Amino acid sequence: MALTQIKLGGLADNSVDTDQLADNAVGLAEMASGTDGALITYDTSGNPVAITGNDGQVATSAGANAVSAFEVIPTQYSTRYFYAHLSANQSFSEATHTLVELDTVLQGGTSGFNTSTNTWTAAAADVGVWVFNGQVSFYGSSNNMSSIYGMFYLNGTIAAGGYGFASTVEDHPSMRHFVCTIQQVISISENDTIKLYGRVEDGAGLNFFGGDTSGGQKQTSIIGHMV
């Protein structure tokens, strides 16, 4: 008598191997139901296994002899930054390296800028390469500024700077407003400090200019961004 049916349990495990199955013989309808969103891979024993993840994750390889998994896509750019600026004019004396009192700060991923000390201090998570851009806006009420300087201090030592020089008319300098910019890429270690300094060699009524509605606000500032 011809065999017409096989009851559940009538076949032993692995009794049908690849020799008994034609290519493309098993379709989606014949597969056991699973979990929506799951992917089929293999475990460390070589057996099929379904893996699932969360919204926004991607399936990644864990390497040879390890089960693949869903993981968050690695961030390809840094979100660690700070921006500090001077909100009002700050007076200072000539021929003196003077710390700019940056009193307003916006920062993300790092909280290292302290407006009480006007200093950015690197935390352990800040270790790496940073780009710093600084701008110092100078104002002399007597139209007599001469040489001007803007500087980054790294751990108490000048690390980068900018320079401007005013020509003289009848032996008198004639500069009233001047902006100095500084840029530098710095490899930062934990507890490194960054400060912004300015200097005018000669002049009276000197100020670091905070800005105004006519010329623009936030004219003296520093930006740091991890790359």
RORODREN-277277 format. One record per residue (C-alpha): x negated, y, z; residue number from 0. Coordinates in pm, 1 decimal, always signed. Example, Ala and Ser with C-alpha at 12.3 -4.5 7.8 and 13.67 -1.06 7.14 Angstrom:
RORODREN-277277
<<-1230.0; -450.0; +780.0>; 0>;
<<-1367.0; -106.0; +714.0>; 1>;
***
This chain:
RORODREN-277277
<<+0.0; +0.0; +0.0>; 0>;
<<-131.7; +338.6; -95.6>; 1>;
<<-221.0; +582.5; +182.4>; 2>;
<<+24.5; +872.1; +166.3>; 3>;
<<-38.1; +1061.7; +490.7>; 4>;
<<-271.6; +1090.8; +786.3>; 5>;
<<-135.3; +1177.0; +1129.3>; 6>;
<<-300.4; +1435.8; +1354.9>; 7>;
<<-593.9; +1266.3; +1526.0>; 8>;
<<-613.9; +1001.1; +1257.7>; 9>;
<<-947.2; +1135.7; +1133.1>; 10>;
<<-1254.1; +1146.9; +1348.0>; 11>;
<<-1451.0; +1470.3; +1375.4>; 12>;
<<-1689.6; +1512.9; +1082.3>; 13>;
<<-1529.1; +1222.8; +893.5>; 14>;
<<-1486.8; +1452.5; +591.7>; 15>;
<<-1818.4; +1595.3; +482.2>; 16>;
<<-1926.1; +1813.5; +193.8>; 17>;
<<-1944.2; +1515.7; -43.2>; 18>;
<<-1563.7; +1474.6; -14.9>; 19>;
<<-1487.2; +1845.2; -73.6>; 20>;
<<-1501.0; +2005.2; -413.5>; 21>;
<<-1644.9; +2352.8; -447.8>; 22>;
<<-1385.5; +2623.0; -377.1>; 23>;
<<-1140.2; +2360.8; -248.7>; 24>;
<<-1071.8; +2540.9; +81.3>; 25>;
<<-895.3; +2876.4; +51.4>; 26>;
<<-797.8; +3141.3; +299.4>; 27>;
<<-462.9; +2977.5; +359.1>; 28>;
<<-632.0; +2658.0; +479.2>; 29>;
<<-849.7; +2838.1; +734.2>; 30>;
<<-749.1; +2847.5; +1099.2>; 31>;
<<-604.4; +3177.0; +1220.0>; 32>;
<<-838.9; +3413.3; +1399.7>; 33>;
<<-858.3; +3763.5; +1549.7>; 34>;
<<-802.2; +4059.6; +1320.7>; 35>;
<<-1121.5; +4260.9; +1273.3>; 36>;
<<-1348.0; +3967.7; +1362.5>; 37>;
<<-1636.0; +3854.2; +1142.0>; 38>;
<<-1763.4; +3498.1; +1111.5>; 39>;
<<-2131.5; +3432.4; +1175.8>; 40>;
<<-2332.6; +3149.8; +1339.7>; 41>;
<<-2440.8; +3097.8; +1697.8>; 42>;
<<-2781.2; +2980.1; +1817.3>; 43>;
<<-2676.6; +2617.5; +1763.4>; 44>;
<<-2584.5; +2685.0; +1403.5>; 45>;
<<-2210.6; +2661.8; +1463.5>; 46>;
<<-1967.6; +2917.9; +1321.0>; 47>;
<<-1853.3; +3183.9; +1563.5>; 48>;
<<-1634.1; +3492.5; +1533.0>; 49>;
<<-1764.0; +3825.9; +1661.5>; 50>;
<<-1556.0; +4134.9; +1730.1>; 51>;
<<-1638.0; +4496.8; +1806.9>; 52>;
<<-1481.6; +4835.2; +1870.6>; 53>;
<<-1370.0; +5108.7; +1633.3>; 54>;
<<-1668.4; +5280.2; +1470.4>; 55>;
<<-1917.1; +5000.8; +1543.8>; 56>;
<<-2100.9; +4806.3; +1274.8>; 57>;
<<-2216.3; +4443.3; +1262.9>; 58>;
<<-2592.9; +4419.4; +1299.1>; 59>;
<<-2842.1; +4137.7; +1286.5>; 60>;
<<-3016.1; +4047.0; +1611.0>; 61>;
<<-3291.6; +3867.0; +1421.8>; 62>;
<<-3370.1; +3500.0; +1375.4>; 63>;
<<-3214.0; +3254.0; +1623.0>; 64>;
<<-2987.7; +3517.2; +1771.9>; 65>;
<<-2617.8; +3587.7; +1726.8>; 66>;
<<-2525.3; +3901.1; +1531.3>; 67>;
<<-2318.4; +4159.2; +1714.0>; 68>;
<<-2118.8; +4476.9; +1666.7>; 69>;
<<-2307.8; +4784.8; +1784.2>; 70>;
<<-2279.9; +5163.8; +1780.8>; 71>;
<<-2450.8; +5321.3; +1481.1>; 72>;
<<-2783.2; +5467.9; +1603.6>; 73>;
<<-2800.0; +5846.9; +1599.9>; 74>;
<<-3034.3; +5963.8; +1326.7>; 75>;
<<-3074.6; +6316.5; +1463.4>; 76>;
<<-3122.8; +6473.2; +1802.4>; 77>;
<<-2848.2; +6663.2; +1982.5>; 78>;
<<-3086.8; +6807.0; +2243.9>; 79>;
<<-3123.8; +7182.8; +2215.4>; 80>;
<<-3112.3; +7509.5; +2403.6>; 81>;
<<-3057.5; +7871.8; +2306.8>; 82>;
<<-3133.7; +8149.7; +2554.2>; 83>;
<<-3106.1; +8523.7; +2492.3>; 84>;
<<-3134.9; +8861.5; +2658.8>; 85>;
<<-2795.6; +9022.6; +2722.6>; 86>;
<<-2919.4; +9376.6; +2804.8>; 87>;
<<-3233.1; +9584.2; +2763.7>; 88>;
<<-3527.9; +9492.5; +2986.6>; 89>;
<<-3784.0; +9762.3; +3062.4>; 90>;
<<-4153.8; +9681.9; +3090.9>; 91>;
<<-4493.2; +9849.9; +3106.6>; 92>;
<<-4747.2; +9887.2; +2827.4>; 93>;
<<-5061.1; +9673.7; +2790.8>; 94>;
<<-4913.9; +9390.1; +2999.9>; 95>;
<<-4802.1; +9041.0; +2899.6>; 96>;
<<-4443.3; +9043.9; +3031.7>; 97>;
<<-4204.2; +8751.9; +3074.7>; 98>;
<<-3879.7; +8807.2; +2884.1>; 99>;
<<-3586.5; +8766.8; +3125.0>; 100>;
<<-3354.7; +8556.3; +2911.3>; 101>;
<<-3039.9; +8557.1; +3123.4>; 102>;
<<-2782.2; +8378.0; +2908.3>; 103>;
<<-2813.0; +8020.9; +2785.5>; 104>;
<<-2628.5; +7770.3; +2569.1>; 105>;
<<-2765.4; +7415.3; +2570.4>; 106>;
<<-2662.9; +7067.2; +2468.3>; 107>;
<<-2806.3; +6732.8; +2574.7>; 108>;
<<-3054.9; +6912.9; +2799.2>; 109>;
<<-3005.4; +7138.1; +3099.4>; 110>;
<<-3367.9; +7238.5; +3137.8>; 111>;
<<-3343.3; +7615.9; +3085.5>; 112>;
<<-3325.9; +7805.5; +3413.8>; 113>;
<<-3208.8; +8168.3; +3387.0>; 114>;
<<-3342.9; +8239.9; +3737.4>; 115>;
<<-3699.6; +8165.0; +3632.0>; 116>;
<<-3649.4; +8229.7; +3257.4>; 117>;
<<-3816.7; +7895.7; +3194.8>; 118>;
<<-3732.9; +7579.3; +3004.4>; 119>;
<<-3864.7; +7265.9; +3177.7>; 120>;
<<-3867.1; +6932.4; +2995.4>; 121>;
<<-3698.4; +6632.0; +3156.9>; 122>;
<<-3794.1; +6270.4; +3084.7>; 123>;
<<-3528.0; +6251.9; +2811.8>; 124>;
<<-3679.7; +6560.7; +2642.9>; 125>;
<<-4013.5; +6391.7; +2571.0>; 126>;
<<-4085.7; +6412.0; +2198.8>; 127>;
<<-4139.5; +6665.4; +1922.0>; 128>;
<<-3956.9; +6999.3; +1948.2>; 129>;
<<-3923.0; +7299.5; +1717.8>; 130>;
<<-3918.5; +7637.9; +1891.6>; 131>;
<<-3814.4; +7967.4; +1732.4>; 132>;
<<-3844.8; +8291.5; +1922.4>; 133>;
<<-3760.6; +8653.8; +1851.1>; 134>;
<<-3862.6; +8955.7; +2057.3>; 135>;
<<-3702.0; +9287.7; +1970.5>; 136>;
<<-3896.3; +9590.7; +2097.5>; 137>;
<<-3766.7; +9941.4; +2159.5>; 138>;
<<-3969.8; +10248.8; +2252.0>; 139>;
<<-3767.3; +10559.7; +2332.3>; 140>;
<<-4055.5; +10795.4; +2249.0>; 141>;
<<-4124.7; +10662.8; +1896.4>; 142>;
<<-4480.3; +10587.9; +2000.7>; 143>;
<<-4522.8; +10209.9; +2009.4>; 144>;
<<-4838.6; +10071.7; +1851.9>; 145>;
<<-4947.0; +9705.9; +1856.0>; 146>;
<<-4675.3; +9460.6; +1959.6>; 147>;
<<-4694.0; +9089.4; +2041.6>; 148>;
<<-4450.1; +8803.9; +2093.0>; 149>;
<<-4570.6; +8476.8; +2248.7>; 150>;
<<-4469.0; +8128.1; +2356.4>; 151>;
<<-4630.0; +8013.7; +2680.1>; 152>;
<<-4668.5; +7636.8; +2718.8>; 153>;
<<-4748.8; +7541.0; +3079.0>; 154>;
<<-4873.6; +7891.4; +3153.7>; 155>;
<<-5098.0; +7926.8; +2845.6>; 156>;
<<-5028.4; +8102.6; +2515.8>; 157>;
<<-4934.3; +7836.7; +2260.4>; 158>;
<<-4814.2; +8049.8; +1967.7>; 159>;
<<-4755.5; +8413.0; +1887.2>; 160>;
<<-4662.9; +8687.1; +1644.9>; 161>;
<<-4813.4; +9031.6; +1597.9>; 162>;
<<-4713.6; +9370.0; +1458.2>; 163>;
<<-4912.0; +9690.3; +1412.9>; 164>;
<<-4791.3; +10046.9; +1350.6>; 165>;
<<-4994.9; +10287.6; +1142.7>; 166>;
<<-5059.5; +10629.8; +1288.4>; 167>;
<<-4963.5; +10977.8; +1175.2>; 168>;
<<-5212.0; +11240.4; +1290.9>; 169>;
<<-5355.6; +10989.0; +1536.4>; 170>;
<<-5016.4; +10917.2; +1690.5>; 171>;
<<-4834.5; +10584.5; +1648.9>; 172>;
<<-4481.8; +10623.9; +1515.7>; 173>;
<<-4289.6; +10302.9; +1581.0>; 174>;
<<-3954.3; +10303.8; +1766.3>; 175>;
<<-3803.7; +9959.9; +1686.5>; 176>;
<<-3985.0; +9644.2; +1589.3>; 177>;
<<-3896.9; +9271.9; +1582.0>; 178>;
<<-4155.5; +8998.1; +1625.7>; 179>;
<<-4081.7; +8631.8; +1545.2>; 180>;
<<-4262.7; +8316.6; +1658.8>; 181>;
<<-4226.2; +7956.6; +1541.2>; 182>;
<<-4403.3; +7643.4; +1653.6>; 183>;
<<-4369.3; +7264.3; +1655.6>; 184>;
<<-4479.6; +7124.8; +1992.6>; 185>;
<<-4516.1; +6769.0; +2122.0>; 186>;
<<-4342.3; +6791.6; +2458.4>; 187>;
<<-4422.1; +6584.6; +2768.2>; 188>;
<<-4214.6; +6552.3; +3083.4>; 189>;
<<-4231.8; +6864.1; +3305.5>; 190>;
<<-4378.2; +7081.6; +3028.0>; 191>;
<<-4258.9; +7443.0; +3050.7>; 192>;
<<-4182.8; +7696.6; +2777.4>; 193>;
<<-4148.7; +8072.9; +2831.4>; 194>;
<<-4112.6; +8375.2; +2602.1>; 195>;
<<-4341.4; +8673.4; +2655.3>; 196>;
<<-4387.4; +9013.3; +2493.6>; 197>;
<<-4642.8; +9293.3; +2501.3>; 198>;
<<-4685.5; +9644.9; +2362.2>; 199>;
<<-5037.8; +9783.9; +2366.7>; 200>;
<<-4936.9; +10152.1; +2380.5>; 201>;
<<-4603.1; +10326.9; +2423.5>; 202>;
<<-4353.1; +10488.4; +2658.7>; 203>;
<<-3994.1; +10408.5; +2749.2>; 204>;
<<-4055.6; +10046.4; +2648.8>; 205>;
<<-3781.6; +9782.9; +2645.5>; 206>;
<<-3714.9; +9436.5; +2519.4>; 207>;
<<-3400.1; +9512.4; +2322.5>; 208>;
<<-3090.0; +9306.8; +2404.9>; 209>;
<<-2896.7; +9436.7; +2104.4>; 210>;
<<-2595.8; +9654.8; +2033.9>; 211>;
<<-2292.3; +9671.0; +1809.3>; 212>;
<<-2467.9; +9875.3; +1540.8>; 213>;
<<-2783.7; +9668.6; +1501.3>; 214>;
<<-2654.6; +9332.0; +1619.1>; 215>;
<<-2630.5; +9154.1; +1950.3>; 216>;
<<-2866.8; +8895.4; +2102.1>; 217>;
<<-3176.5; +9036.0; +1936.2>; 218>;
<<-3423.3; +8882.7; +2182.5>; 219>;
<<-3395.6; +8506.4; +2214.1>; 220>;
<<-3552.3; +8162.8; +2197.0>; 221>;
<<-3419.0; +7842.3; +2041.3>; 222>;
<<-3556.8; +7494.5; +2112.0>; 223>;
<<-3443.5; +7182.3; +1923.2>; 224>;
<<-3569.2; +6826.2; +1951.9>; 225>;
<<-3643.5; +6657.3; +1616.8>; 226>;
***
